[in-house]
Amino acid sequence: MRAIAFGILTIFFRYHDPSTQLNNIIGRGVTFNSTLINGLGRYPGGPMTPLSVINVKQGKRYRFRIIGLSCDPSYNFTIDGHTMTIIEADGVETVPVTVDSLPVFAGQRYSIVVHADQPVDNYWIRALSDFPNQTFAGGLNQAILRYNGAPDDNPTSSGGPYILPFNEAKLASLQGIQAPGFPQIGKADVNLNLVAGSLNGSFMFNNVSFHNPPIPVLLQMLSGARHPSELLPNGSVYELPPNKVVEVTLPNTGAAPGGPVSTSSYLSCLYLTWPLASYTPSRSTSFRLPYSPL
């Protein structure tokens, strides 16, 4: 499927109130005010500021890379009157799958192909979050898909009906990439079970809370003064052998606070290291994870 143009669509959230005021909110959650698509958006009760406009030419195909920049909310992404064909997910080319709505979780990335095959007009691009009390009134949570020749006006299009919902089980690697090692749970050379949780407001892995290392872990490794098993802080460093298949399991026990990104965020509180004598293991050590080890 060939597209003639490429563009990026970022989805983010913004707090309209300054951080000095947000820091004084105690006892209840802080909810964002605006959804920004490519950096532009509106907030409830605010002015009718300009929205992002994506210009297309009728009859052409366009590839867009959707990037979820949020750290908590997820979004349901749609384009009124148009379907989207997914061709890439998180850096992996996929067998094309056509949908009319696409959930975008925190940190997720998708490449989609959109065929501008509708009458020349303006169409709403919508990104509704999973937070309560969300609306499209007044242009909130929206951007504009504008065909060449359409007037410089807000769209009057309507969303739905949605009959091609996203089913992640249908996504498959275009190259047929298989998981390394034996395709069975627990059959890797090394199996790590990392249970995320919290205690008194501190995030934890396997009941160990993260503490900033006195010396950056990479410098500790490069100095050679300590064996990887002795790297600080204790309990936050896991030594891995080189040239082995490592399976990392992150069970969703419900004990980890936060949104869909919470467990993956905890990996920033964890170091996975290899012996210094083989400090190029990322080329030979495979992870059964969609992201690289930290």
C-alpha positions as CSV (number, residue, x, y, z in Angstrom):
1,M,0.0,0.0,0.0
2,R,1.7,3.1,-1.2
3,A,1.2,6.6,0.3
4,I,2.2,9.8,-1.3
5,A,2.8,11.8,1.8
6,F,3.9,11.3,5.4
7,G,2.9,13.2,8.5
8,I,3.0,12.9,12.3
9,L,0.0,13.2,14.6
10,T,0.9,13.6,18.3
11,I,-1.7,13.2,21.0
12,F,-0.9,14.8,24.4
13,F,-2.7,16.3,27.3
14,R,-2.2,19.7,29.0
15,Y,-3.0,21.2,32.4
16,H,-4.3,24.7,31.9
17,D,-3.7,25.6,35.5
18,P,-0.1,26.4,36.5
19,S,1.9,23.8,38.4
20,T,2.1,26.1,41.5
21,Q,-1.7,25.7,41.8
22,L,-1.8,22.0,40.9
23,N,0.7,21.3,43.6
24,N,-1.7,22.6,46.2
25,I,-4.4,20.0,45.3
26,I,-4.6,17.4,48.1
27,G,-7.0,14.6,48.5
28,R,-8.2,14.3,45.0
29,G,-6.8,13.5,41.6
30,V,-5.6,16.2,39.2
31,T,-7.3,16.0,35.8
32,F,-5.9,17.5,32.7
33,N,-7.9,20.3,30.9
34,S,-7.0,19.8,27.3
35,T,-6.2,17.2,24.7
36,L,-3.6,18.5,22.2
37,I,-3.3,17.1,18.7
38,N,0.0,18.3,17.2
39,G,0.3,20.8,20.0
40,L,-3.0,22.6,19.6
41,G,-6.3,22.2,21.5
42,R,-9.0,23.9,23.6
43,Y,-10.0,23.6,27.2
44,P,-13.5,23.9,28.8
45,G,-14.6,27.5,29.1
46,G,-11.6,28.8,27.1
47,P,-11.4,30.7,23.9
48,M,-12.0,29.2,20.5
49,T,-8.3,29.0,19.7
50,P,-7.2,27.5,16.3
51,L,-7.0,23.7,16.1
52,S,-4.5,21.7,14.2
53,V,-5.3,21.3,10.5
54,I,-4.2,18.4,8.4
55,N,-4.4,19.2,4.7
56,V,-5.0,16.5,2.1
57,K,-5.8,16.2,-1.6
58,Q,-8.8,14.2,-2.7
59,G,-8.0,10.8,-4.1
60,K,-4.6,10.5,-2.5
61,R,-3.3,8.2,0.2
62,Y,-1.4,9.6,3.2
63,R,0.7,7.8,5.9
64,F,0.4,9.3,9.3
65,R,2.4,8.2,12.4
66,I,0.2,8.5,15.5
67,I,2.2,9.0,18.7
68,G,0.6,8.8,22.1
69,L,2.6,11.2,24.2
70,S,0.5,11.0,27.4
71,C,1.6,9.4,30.6
72,D,-1.8,8.4,31.9
73,P,-4.8,8.8,29.7
74,S,-5.5,6.6,26.6
75,Y,-7.3,7.9,23.6
76,N,-9.8,6.5,21.0
77,F,-8.6,8.0,17.7
78,T,-11.0,8.4,14.8
79,I,-11.4,10.4,11.6
80,D,-15.0,11.1,10.6
81,G,-16.0,9.3,7.4
82,H,-12.6,7.6,6.9
83,T,-11.0,4.3,7.7
84,M,-7.4,3.8,8.8
85,T,-5.1,0.9,7.7
86,I,-2.5,0.1,10.3
87,I,0.8,-0.8,8.7
88,E,3.2,-0.4,11.7
89,A,2.9,-0.7,15.5
90,D,5.7,0.4,17.9
91,G,8.4,0.2,15.2
92,V,7.3,-3.2,13.8
93,E,5.8,-3.3,10.3
94,T,2.5,-5.2,10.4
95,V,0.3,-7.0,8.0
96,P,-2.2,-4.3,7.0
97,V,-5.3,-4.1,9.2
98,T,-8.2,-1.7,8.5
99,V,-10.1,-0.1,11.3
100,D,-12.4,2.9,11.9
101,S,-11.3,3.5,15.5
102,L,-8.0,3.0,17.1
103,P,-7.2,3.0,20.9
104,V,-3.8,4.7,21.5
105,F,-2.4,4.1,24.9
106,A,0.4,6.0,26.6
107,G,3.6,5.7,24.7
108,Q,2.1,3.7,21.8
109,R,2.9,4.5,18.2
110,Y,1.1,3.4,15.0
111,S,1.5,4.1,11.3
112,I,-1.7,4.3,9.5
113,V,-2.7,4.9,5.8
114,V,-5.7,7.1,5.2
115,H,-7.3,7.3,1.7
116,A,-8.7,10.8,1.1
117,D,-11.7,9.3,-0.8
118,Q,-14.5,11.4,0.6
119,P,-16.2,14.6,-0.9
120,V,-14.1,17.8,-0.6
121,D,-15.0,19.1,2.9
122,N,-13.7,19.4,6.4
123,Y,-13.8,16.4,8.8
124,W,-13.2,16.1,12.5
125,I,-10.2,14.2,13.7
126,R,-11.1,13.0,17.2
127,A,-9.1,11.8,20.2
128,L,-11.4,11.1,23.1
129,S,-9.6,10.1,26.3
130,D,-10.7,7.4,28.8
131,F,-11.0,10.1,31.6
132,P,-14.6,10.9,32.8
133,N,-16.7,13.8,31.5
134,Q,-15.0,14.0,28.1
135,T,-16.8,15.8,25.3
136,F,-16.3,17.1,21.7
137,A,-18.3,20.3,22.4
138,G,-16.7,23.4,21.3
139,G,-13.9,21.6,19.4
140,L,-12.5,19.9,22.5
141,N,-10.4,16.8,21.8
142,Q,-10.3,17.4,18.1
143,A,-8.3,18.5,15.1
144,I,-9.4,19.1,11.5
145,L,-8.8,17.0,8.3
146,R,-9.2,19.5,5.5
147,Y,-9.4,18.6,1.8
148,N,-7.8,21.0,-0.7
149,G,-10.6,23.3,-1.9
150,A,-12.7,23.0,1.3
151,P,-13.7,26.3,3.1
152,D,-11.7,27.5,6.1
153,D,-14.5,26.5,8.5
154,N,-15.0,24.0,11.3
155,P,-16.3,20.6,10.2
156,T,-19.9,19.7,10.4
157,S,-19.2,15.9,10.1
158,S,-20.4,13.3,12.6
159,G,-18.6,10.4,14.1
160,G,-19.6,6.8,13.6
161,P,-21.1,4.4,13.3
162,Y,-17.9,2.4,14.0
163,I,-18.1,-1.1,12.5
164,L,-14.4,-1.9,12.2
165,P,-13.1,-1.7,15.8
166,F,-9.4,-2.4,16.5
167,N,-8.6,-6.0,17.5
168,E,-5.0,-6.2,18.6
169,A,-5.1,-10.0,18.1
170,K,-5.2,-9.4,14.4
171,L,-1.9,-7.5,14.3
172,A,0.9,-9.7,12.9
173,S,4.5,-8.9,12.0
174,L,4.9,-8.3,8.2
175,Q,8.2,-10.3,8.4
176,G,6.7,-13.0,10.5
177,I,9.2,-12.3,13.4
178,Q,8.9,-15.0,16.0
179,A,9.6,-14.8,19.7
180,P,13.1,-16.1,20.5
181,G,13.7,-19.5,22.1
182,F,10.9,-21.9,22.8
183,P,7.4,-20.4,22.2
184,Q,6.2,-21.4,25.7
185,I,5.9,-19.4,28.9
186,G,8.7,-20.1,31.3
187,K,10.9,-21.8,28.7
188,A,13.5,-19.1,28.4
189,D,17.1,-19.4,29.7
190,V,16.4,-16.8,32.3
191,N,12.9,-16.0,33.7
192,L,12.3,-12.8,35.7
193,N,8.9,-12.2,37.4
194,L,8.6,-8.5,38.3
195,V,5.6,-7.6,40.4
196,A,4.9,-3.9,40.5
197,G,3.3,-2.3,43.5
198,S,3.5,0.6,45.9
199,L,3.9,1.4,49.6
200,N,3.3,4.7,51.2
201,G,3.4,6.5,47.9
202,S,6.6,4.8,46.7
203,F,6.7,2.6,43.6
204,M,8.2,-0.9,44.1
205,F,9.3,-3.9,42.2
206,N,9.3,-7.2,44.0
207,N,8.8,-5.3,47.3
208,V,11.9,-3.2,46.7
209,S,11.5,0.6,46.4
210,F,13.8,2.4,44.0
211,H,16.5,4.7,45.3
212,N,18.7,7.0,43.3
213,P,22.1,5.4,43.0
214,P,24.9,7.3,44.7
215,I,26.8,7.0,41.4
216,P,25.1,6.4,38.0
217,V,24.9,2.7,37.3
218,L,26.6,3.0,33.9
219,L,29.6,4.7,35.6
220,Q,29.6,2.0,38.3
221,M,29.9,-0.6,35.5
222,L,32.5,1.2,33.5
223,S,34.7,1.8,36.5
224,G,35.0,-2.0,37.1
225,A,35.2,-1.4,40.8
226,R,32.1,-3.6,41.5
227,H,30.8,-6.8,40.1
228,P,27.3,-6.4,38.5
229,S,25.8,-8.2,41.4
230,E,27.1,-5.5,43.7
231,L,25.8,-2.5,41.8
232,L,23.8,-0.1,43.9
233,P,21.1,0.4,44.8
234,N,20.5,-3.1,46.1
235,G,17.4,-4.8,44.8
236,S,17.1,-2.5,41.8
237,V,19.8,-4.1,39.7
238,Y,19.3,-7.5,38.0
239,E,22.4,-9.2,36.4
240,L,21.7,-11.0,33.2
241,P,24.1,-13.5,31.5
242,P,25.2,-12.8,27.9
243,N,23.9,-14.6,24.8
244,K,20.8,-15.9,26.6
245,V,17.1,-15.6,26.0
246,V,15.5,-13.6,28.9
247,E,11.7,-13.7,29.6
248,V,10.5,-10.8,31.7
249,T,7.0,-11.2,33.1
250,L,5.1,-8.1,34.4
251,P,1.9,-9.5,35.9
252,N,-1.0,-7.0,36.1
253,T,-2.0,-7.6,39.7
254,G,-3.9,-4.3,40.0
255,A,-1.5,-3.2,42.8
256,A,0.4,-0.8,40.6
257,P,-1.2,2.7,40.7
258,G,-1.6,4.9,37.6
259,G,-2.8,4.4,34.1
260,P,-1.9,2.0,31.3
261,V,1.7,3.3,31.3
262,S,2.3,2.6,35.0
263,T,3.9,-0.8,34.8
264,S,6.2,0.1,31.9
265,S,7.1,3.3,33.7
266,Y,8.3,1.2,36.6
267,L,11.1,-0.1,34.3
268,S,12.7,3.3,34.7
269,C,13.1,2.3,38.3
270,L,15.0,-0.9,37.4
271,Y,18.3,-1.6,35.9
272,L,19.0,-4.8,33.8
273,T,22.7,-5.4,33.4
274,W,25.1,-7.8,31.8
275,P,28.7,-8.7,32.9
276,L,31.1,-5.9,31.9
277,A,33.2,-8.4,29.9
278,S,30.3,-8.7,27.4
279,Y,29.0,-5.1,27.3
280,T,27.5,-5.5,23.8
281,P,24.8,-8.0,24.7
282,S,21.9,-6.1,23.2
283,R,22.9,-7.6,19.9
284,S,22.8,-11.1,21.1
285,T,20.5,-11.2,24.1
286,S,16.8,-11.4,23.2
287,F,13.9,-10.1,25.2
288,R,10.4,-11.3,25.0
289,L,9.3,-7.7,25.4
290,P,8.3,-5.0,22.8
291,Y,10.9,-2.6,24.2
292,S,14.7,-2.8,24.9
293,P,16.1,-3.4,28.3
294,L,17.2,-0.4,30.4
